């Protein structure tokens, strides 16, 4: 039995049983097998490696694993996850650093891989007992755990881990609330200005009481109206913020993997190069790039790149361009290079961003300045991984990178 199955305390068997049941439930549909074939009374007796081996044997359709070598590396990691607290912390620290370069352990993040499911289940018990301060130390692990638990059904065998996330509140909403609250307070303090004076034989004391009651009623009505107005403004502000966020989401961009088959100097612009890029669809896309000062045509020949393919086609100095090759640049703009998709990424596949879902625009609308709103959030991290707001550019073979760290991407 591996270290990952050994748990201190009288409920160690229950922990292993719950973990294995969670893995069984999560993988049953993925690998097409009947989880009932595992007797529930003996499920806790399997270590993770044996459990996965038996699952693969029971798979009705013989579904092959994608990236089996990488999956087995992570299964071994899960099987050897230590039981002592200090060793657990050290292992999580290494995983936290690893997750700075990737959103998930394997795959494109659209659905958890076999590796993500197994490792999540193995780490769940220890991570669920971390203090709030420890969770902050392992922020990348917590981000990954939270994503997996909300993306994958574990059959209720593993409790949800509470992950504290910052709450977004539009600045304009706060300002509106304060302004309207001040206005309401001022109106209530001042009270109504035009109140009839007591006439004839009206009791002055009674008149004063009626005056006060009338003033209180009107103040209450004014407060209600202002509260309603504040709520309406807040909802309008939230709607406007959501619309603005959607209007500048990276999912609007169609970023694809390609390879440059041919490159030459622009006939009438010394700073521009023209490239023909293969996206795997049988056609070559012509793109004009401002790379002449940083790369020669020979440097770009057969180079893999990532490019935005839904920009509006147009002519640059009389040469048609139908795309934008994304490049990393240092702060001084003295070093510029195209982003590098990983080996194994398929030509034409779309780059994804974990946690961001949506369809790209057919063609970006230049009047909305969508590209100008998104590109300030594109940059490489300190390890050279290309990101959008810190979330990696993901392909089926891993993240896109650059040799230039902490660079802007355009």
PEJOSUL-V390273 format. One record per residue. N is the residue number from 1. SS is DSSP state (H for helix, E for strand, L for the rest). PHI is phi in radians with two decimals (* if undefined). PSI is psi in degrees with one decimal (none if undefined). Layout:
{{N SS PHI PSI} {N SS PHI PSI}}
This chain:
{{1 L * 135.2} {2 L -1.40 168.0} {3 L -1.10 -30.6} {4 L -1.15 -25.3} {5 L -1.57 -18.2} {6 L -1.42 118.8} {7 L -2.19 135.5} {8 L -1.26 147.9} {9 L 1.76 165.2} {10 L -1.21 -18.9} {11 L -1.70 18.1} {12 H -1.02 -42.2} {13 H -1.10 -39.2} {14 H -1.10 -39.7} {15 H -1.10 -44.9} {16 H -1.14 -39.7} {17 H -1.12 -46.5} {18 H -1.09 -41.4} {19 H -1.06 -47.9} {20 H -1.17 -38.0} {21 H -1.11 -39.4} {22 H -1.09 -43.6} {23 H -1.12 -44.0} {24 H -1.02 -47.8} {25 H -1.12 -43.1} {26 H -1.18 -35.5} {27 H -1.60 -9.7} {28 H -1.05 -46.6} {29 H -1.31 -36.6} {30 H -1.07 -41.6} {31 H -1.92 8.5} {32 L 0.97 64.9} {33 L -2.44 163.0} {34 L -1.66 111.0} {35 H -1.13 -16.9} {36 H -1.23 -12.3} {37 H -1.26 -13.1} {38 L -1.61 115.8} {39 L -1.05 126.9} {40 L -1.09 -28.4} {41 L -1.30 -17.4} {42 L -1.99 3.8} {43 H -1.06 -32.2} {44 H -1.29 -7.7} {45 H -1.47 -5.2} {46 L -1.60 135.4} {47 L -1.41 169.9} {48 H -1.09 -42.5} {49 H -1.11 -44.1} {50 H -1.16 -39.5} {51 H -1.04 -48.9} {52 H -1.13 -38.1} {53 H -1.07 -43.6} {54 H -1.19 -36.6} {55 H -1.07 -44.4} {56 H -1.13 -34.8} {57 H -1.21 -32.7} {58 H -1.48 -9.4} {59 L -1.02 117.0} {60 L -1.09 -36.9} {61 L -1.74 3.8} {62 L 1.05 42.1} {63 L -1.08 120.5} {64 L -1.32 149.0} {65 L -1.42 137.7} {66 L -1.48 138.5} {67 L 0.94 53.8} {68 H -1.02 -35.6} {69 H -1.15 -42.9} {70 H -1.17 -39.4} {71 H -1.07 -44.4} {72 H -1.15 -30.2} {73 H -1.10 -43.4} {74 H -1.29 -33.1} {75 H -1.12 -40.7} {76 H -1.10 -40.9} {77 H -1.02 -46.6} {78 H -1.13 -40.6} {79 H -1.13 -33.1} {80 L -1.68 10.0} {81 L -1.08 124.6} {82 L -1.24 168.0} {83 L -1.83 -23.2} {84 L -1.34 140.9} {85 H -1.01 -47.2} {86 H -1.08 -42.8} {87 H -1.18 -36.0} {88 H -1.08 -44.8} {89 H -1.08 -41.1} {90 H -1.14 -40.2} {91 H -1.17 -41.7} {92 H -1.12 -34.9} {93 H -1.08 -43.0} {94 H -1.13 -41.7} {95 H -1.15 -37.2} {96 H -1.09 -40.9} {97 H -1.16 -39.4} {98 H -1.11 -36.4} {99 L -1.36 -1.7} {100 L -1.24 -21.1} {101 L -1.79 -1.9} {102 L -2.63 152.0} {103 L -1.48 -35.5} {104 L -2.32 171.6} {105 L -1.25 -44.8} {106 L -2.49 152.6} {107 L 1.56 -170.4} {108 L -1.63 -3.0} {109 L 1.48 -5.0} {110 L -1.19 -31.6} {111 L -2.56 144.5} {112 L -1.03 137.5} {113 L -1.38 171.5} {114 H -1.01 -40.6} {115 H -1.10 -44.3} {116 H -1.09 -40.8} {117 H -1.13 -46.5} {118 H -1.17 -47.4} {119 H -1.17 -41.2} {120 H -0.99 -46.7} {121 H -1.12 -37.2} {122 H -1.22 -34.5} {123 H -1.55 -15.9} {124 H -0.93 -49.1} {125 H -1.07 -45.7} {126 H -1.21 -44.2} {127 H -1.12 -35.6} {128 H -1.13 -17.8} {129 L -1.75 3.6} {130 L -1.18 147.8} {131 L -1.33 165.8} {132 H -1.05 -38.9} {133 H -1.18 -37.4} {134 H -1.19 -37.0} {135 H -1.07 -35.8} {136 H -1.17 -32.4} {137 H -1.16 -32.0} {138 L -1.94 53.7} {139 H -1.08 -37.1} {140 H -1.22 -38.6} {141 H -1.10 -43.5} {142 H -1.15 -38.7} {143 H -1.07 -43.5} {144 H -1.17 -45.2} {145 H -1.04 -43.6} {146 H -1.14 -38.7} {147 H -1.14 -45.6} {148 H -1.13 -44.0} {149 H -1.19 -23.5} {150 H -1.60 -12.3} {151 H -1.76 -27.9} {152 L -2.05 139.8} {153 L -1.58 117.5} {154 L -1.82 17.1} {155 L 1.20 20.4} {156 L 1.33 9.3} {157 L -1.39 -24.1} {158 L -2.08 126.3} {159 L -1.22 148.1} {160 L -1.14 134.8} {161 L -1.57 127.2} {162 L -1.37 117.8} {163 L -2.00 118.5} {164 L -1.31 122.3} {165 L -2.14 144.5} {166 L -1.10 139.4} {167 L -1.65 127.3} {168 L -1.49 126.8} {169 L -2.31 117.0} {170 L -0.98 136.3} {171 H -1.07 -37.8} {172 H -1.14 -29.5} {173 H -1.16 -43.4} {174 H -1.05 -42.3} {175 H -1.13 -41.7} {176 H -1.12 -41.8} {177 H -1.05 -44.4} {178 H -1.15 -43.3} {179 H -1.09 -47.1} {180 H -1.19 -34.5} {181 H -1.15 -41.6} {182 H -1.10 -41.0} {183 H -1.12 -42.9} {184 H -1.09 -44.6} {185 H -1.07 -40.3} {186 H -1.14 -41.9} {187 H -1.17 -40.1} {188 H -1.14 -39.2} {189 H -1.15 -43.4} {190 H -1.27 -35.5} {191 L 1.25 174.7} {192 L -1.21 142.5} {193 L -1.53 -38.5} {194 L -1.75 93.3} {195 L -2.13 130.2} {196 L -1.09 140.2} {197 L -1.41 151.3} {198 L -1.11 136.9} {199 L -2.09 161.3} {200 L 0.98 -128.2} {201 L -1.67 19.1} {202 L -1.14 133.9} {203 L -1.13 122.5} {204 H -0.99 -38.1} {205 H -1.16 -41.7} {206 H -1.13 -40.8} {207 H -1.07 -40.3} {208 H -1.11 -40.4} {209 H -1.14 -43.3} {210 H -1.13 -38.0} {211 H -1.08 -44.1} {212 H -1.15 -43.1} {213 H -1.09 -42.4} {214 H -1.09 -42.2} {215 H -1.11 -42.1} {216 H -1.10 -41.4} {217 H -1.10 -46.6} {218 H -1.15 -36.7} {219 H -1.13 -40.3} {220 H -1.12 -43.0} {221 H -1.10 -40.4} {222 H -1.12 -41.6} {223 H -1.11 -41.7} {224 H -1.09 -44.3} {225 H -1.08 -42.8} {226 H -1.20 -36.4} {227 H -1.11 -40.9} {228 H -1.12 -42.3} {229 H -1.09 -42.1} {230 H -1.07 -43.9} {231 H -1.11 -41.1} {232 H -1.13 -41.9} {233 H -1.12 -38.6} {234 H -1.13 -44.1} {235 H -1.12 -40.6} {236 H -1.11 -39.6} {237 H -1.16 -41.7} {238 H -1.13 -40.3} {239 H -1.11 -42.9} {240 H -1.12 -40.7} {241 H -1.12 -41.5} {242 H -1.12 -40.5} {243 H -1.15 -40.7} {244 H -1.14 -39.3} {245 H -1.11 -43.1} {246 H -1.16 -32.2} {247 H -1.29 -13.8} {248 L -2.25 30.4} {249 L -1.41 144.6} {250 H -1.12 -20.1} {251 H -1.18 -14.2} {252 H -1.21 -23.8} {253 L -1.50 138.9} {254 L -1.76 93.3} {255 E -1.72 120.8} {256 E -2.20 159.1} {257 E -1.56 133.6} {258 E -2.51 175.8} {259 E -2.37 135.9} {260 E -1.39 116.6} {261 E -1.60 -24.1} {262 E -2.70 143.3} {263 E -2.56 142.9} {264 E -2.68 164.1} {265 E -1.26 143.0} {266 L -1.12 135.0} {267 L -1.14 -22.5} {268 L -2.34 19.6} {269 L -2.57 113.8} {270 L -1.15 -23.7} {271 L -1.57 -3.6} {272 L -1.97 148.5} {273 E -2.12 154.0} {274 E -2.00 132.4} {275 E -2.20 147.7} {276 E -1.88 120.4} {277 E -2.03 131.1} {278 E -1.61 122.3} {279 L -1.85 13.3} {280 L 1.41 6.5} {281 L -1.79 9.0} {282 L 1.59 -7.3} {283 L -2.03 154.0} {284 E -1.84 129.6} {285 E -1.74 128.2} {286 E -1.56 128.4} {287 E -2.33 137.0} {288 E -1.79 129.4} {289 E -2.26 148.6} {290 L -1.53 57.4} {291 L -1.94 2.5} {292 L -1.06 -31.2} {293 L -1.36 -13.5} {294 L -2.08 -21.3} {295 L -2.46 146.5} {296 L -1.61 160.4} {297 H -0.96 -36.5} {298 H -1.16 -33.4} {299 H -1.08 -31.8} {300 H -1.58 -12.7} {301 L -1.08 125.3} {302 L 1.11 19.8} {303 L -1.49 134.8} {304 E -1.41 138.2} {305 E -2.46 169.4} {306 E -2.09 140.1} {307 E -2.51 151.7} {308 E -1.47 122.0} {309 L -1.85 -0.2} {310 L -1.97 24.9} {311 L -1.30 155.2} {312 L -1.24 122.2} {313 L -1.05 145.6} {314 E -2.93 171.1} {315 E -1.64 135.7} {316 E -1.99 108.3} {317 L 0.93 49.5} {318 L 1.28 9.2} {319 E -2.04 127.7} {320 E -1.19 137.2} {321 E -2.30 132.9} {322 L -2.27 50.4} {323 L 2.96 174.0} {324 E -2.45 110.5} {325 E -1.28 122.9} {326 L -1.41 129.2} {327 E -2.24 148.9} {328 E -1.66 143.7} {329 E -2.40 138.9} {330 L -1.29 172.7} {331 L -1.08 -35.5} {332 L -1.45 -6.2} {333 L 1.05 35.8} {334 L -1.72 -21.1} {335 L -2.18 122.3} {336 E -2.36 135.2} {337 E -2.61 148.3} {338 E -1.12 145.2} {339 L -1.07 152.7} {340 E -1.98 112.0} {341 L -1.29 152.4} {342 L -1.24 154.1} {343 L -1.06 137.0} {344 L 1.78 -18.1} {345 L -1.18 136.0} {346 L -1.40 141.4} {347 L -1.08 133.1} {348 L 1.55 -13.2} {349 L -1.20 148.0} {350 E -1.52 133.7} {351 L -1.23 135.3} {352 E -2.06 167.2} {353 E -2.34 114.6} {354 L -1.01 128.5} {355 L 1.62 -10.0} {356 E -1.99 118.2} {357 L -2.16 145.7} {358 L 2.70 159.1} {359 L -1.60 143.5} {360 L -1.26 156.4} {361 L -1.13 147.6} {362 L -1.07 -50.1} {363 L -2.44 129.8} {364 L -1.10 141.7} {365 L -1.59 110.1} {366 H -1.02 -30.6} {367 H -1.17 -28.8} {368 H -1.43 -8.3} {369 L 0.91 42.0} {370 H -1.11 -44.3} {371 H -1.10 -40.5} {372 H -1.14 -28.4} {373 H -1.38 -28.1} {374 H -1.57 -42.2} {375 H -1.04 -29.1} {376 L -1.10 -16.1} {377 L -1.72 5.6} {378 E -1.72 125.8} {379 E -2.85 162.0} {380 E -1.64 147.7} {381 L -1.50 -170.0} {382 L -1.23 -9.0} {383 L -1.83 3.1} {384 L 1.51 9.7} {385 E -1.40 129.2} {386 E -1.26 132.1} {387 E -2.42 160.1} {388 E -2.03 112.0} {389 L 0.92 35.9} {390 L 1.57 -7.8} {391 E -1.64 124.4} {392 E -1.10 149.5} {393 L -1.24 112.6} {394 E -1.88 138.4} {395 E -2.13 177.2} {396 L -1.12 -18.4} {397 L -1.86 5.1} {398 E 2.20 -170.0} {399 E -1.43 156.9} {400 L -1.43 148.8} {401 E -2.41 178.7} {402 L -2.65 154.2} {403 L -1.34 -8.5} {404 L -1.77 113.6} {405 L -1.53 156.2} {406 L 0.90 43.8} {407 L -1.88 156.0} {408 E -1.44 154.6} {409 E -2.16 127.0} {410 L -2.49 none}}
